[in-house]
Amino acid sequence: MTSTYFITGIGTDVGKTVVSGIVTEALQADYFKPVQAGDLDYSDTHKVKALVSNSKSRFFENAYALNTPMSPHASADIDNVEIKLENIKRPETDNNLVIEGAGGLLVPLNAEDCIIDLVEKTDKIILVSRHYLGSINHTLLSVEALKSRGFFNIGLIFSGDEHPTTEQIILEKTQLTFIGRISEEANFSKDVVLKYAEKLKLNLDKL
């Protein structure tokens, strides 16, 4: 039986794309980034594809590819485009699917909808938390936002160097499934991603 893994973060630049590459590699899953804002010549889809070694994964085109690296709603406005949920259709596949969000859960897509509105009840959600001053609050708020919408199938990945007191209090307060930690690396090559993929694969099965 296949599953969809929705990868989101507690904010921008917390490591979602690297985690997406690792999960895609671990499951030999397909990958889909619904909304890309900026960096179209080397988008997150390009980055994940460059991190993955297996030949099974497929990489689907963005539903919206916007030119400016800003919040999707603002980038869409610059491009004179309106993002509509009904135009964001998940690709059809018989494989596991990794979907990568943009920024955090409440990043606006338009005047009404946010990234969290792309998550479906059957998804296995992976929240990426990166250590910085305020990250505990941002992590707990993200979990509250998910649970308030009725999402409880949530796993947690810590990104960056280990910070035991931060990790302990987050795990105690949220009771999320701990999938693992992605440490700081000089370079996330295919070999490094494969190492993490093998390490985290068993924990992904717990979701």
N, C-alpha and C positions, 0 to 999 in steps of 0.2 A: 504494500500500500504506500502510495506517495504522499508527501506532505509539502505544504508551503511554509517557508521560514521567512518571517518579516523581520528585517534587521533595522533597528532604530537606535538612536543615541540620546544621551542627556543634553546634547547640544551639538554645535558645529565643531568639526576637527577633533573628534574624540576617537576616531579609528574605525568608523563604520565600514569604510571601503576595504580596508585590510581584513577586517573580520568577515566581510562578505566574500572576499577571495578565499579565506581559509575554510569557511563553511561550504562554499561552492566546491572546493577541492575535496573536502572531507566526504561529502555526499555524492560527488560527481554530479551535482545538480545543475539545472539551468539557472540563468541569472537574468533579472529584469530590474531596471531602474526606471520607474514610471516618469519621474520629472528630473531632468538635468538642467541646472541653471549655471551657465558659464562653462569655460574650458571644453568647448565642444570638440576641439581638435585632439584633446587627450582627456576624454571624459572618464567618469567613474567606470563605465562599461569597458572602455579601453584598458583602464588600470587593472580591473579584476581579470580581464582576459589575459593580460600579461603576467598575472600571478599564478594562473591555473595551469597545471601540467597535463591533466587527463584530456582525452580526446572525445569524451562523451558529452561534456557540458556544451550547451548552446547559449548564445548571448543575444537577447532580443533587443530591438530598437526601443528607444524611449518613446513614451506616448507624447511627451512634450520635451523638445530640445530648445532651450532658451539661451540667449546670447550673453546675458549679464550675470556675473556671480553675485546674486542678491537673493533675498527671499523670493520664492517662486512667484508669489502674487505681484511683487514689484518688478521682477524680471519680465514676467508676462506682459505687464502694462507697458514697459518700454518697447517690447516687440509687437505691441498692439494685438495681443492675444488674450483670450479669457480661458483660463483653465476650467474645464468642466469634468466632474467626476464620471459622467456617462461616457466620456471619450477616453477614459483610462481603463482599458480592458486588459485583464490578465491574459498572457499568452497561453494558448492551448498546448499542453505537453503531457506526455505520459511519464515524465521524470519528476523528481523532486524539484521544487522551484524556490530559489532565493530571491526575495524582493528587498531592495535597499531603499529606505526612505531618504529624505533630504533634511538635513539639520535635525532638530528635535521634533517631538510629537505634535506640538502646537504651532509649528511653522505654518503660516497661512498659504493656502493654494489660491484662494480667492476671498471674497468678502464673507463667505459663510463657512467654507470648508478648510480643514487643516490636514496635515499628514496623517493624523490619527484616523481620519475618516477613510483612509485607504486600507486600514487593517480590517480583516474579516474574522469572525468568531472561530473559524476552524484553523486559523493560522497558529503556528508555533512562533512565539515572539521572542526575539533575542534583543535585550537592551544592553548597549555598550556604555559603560561608565568609565570615565578617565579621571584620574586623581588631580584635583586642583582645589584651591580654597573656594568652598561653596559647592563642591561636587556632591557632597552628601545630600544637601538640600535639593539640588537639581535631580539627583537620582531618586530620592523619595517622592518628589513631586511627580516625576515621570511615572513611577509605579502607581501612585494615587490616580493619576489621569487614566491609566490603562484599566485599573480595577474599577474605577467609577463608570467605565463604559462596559463593564462585564467581561473584561479580558483577564484571565487568571493563568493561562498556560504560558508563563513567562520565564525565560532563562536569563541569566546575567553573566556577562563577560567583562572583566576588568581589563582596561587598556593602560599600559604604562608600568612603571616600576611598582613593586609591591608596597602597599601601605597598610599594614595589618589592622591598626585601630579603625581606619576608615572602612575597610572591607568587612570587618567583624560587625560593626554597628549596622551597616547597610544590610548584610545578610540576616542579622538578628531581627531587624525591624520589618524587612520585607518578606522573609521566608521564601525567597525565590530559589529556583534551581540554579546552583552555581555550576557554570559550564567550564570556566577556566580563566586564565589570565594570559594576555598577550603582552610580553615584556617589550621594553624599548630595544630595538634592533638597529644596528648600523645600516642595514639594508634588508628590505623584505623581498628577497629573491624567490624564485620558484622553489628552491630547495628549502628555504626557511619556512615558506608557507606550507609546504608538504609536511615538514616536521610538526608544525602546529596542527595541521589537519589530522594527522595520525594520533596526536596527543588528545585532541578534543572530541574525536569521533564518538567514543563510547558515551561521553556525557551528553552529546547532542541527542542520542537515542533515549535519554531520560525525559526529554520534553514530551 
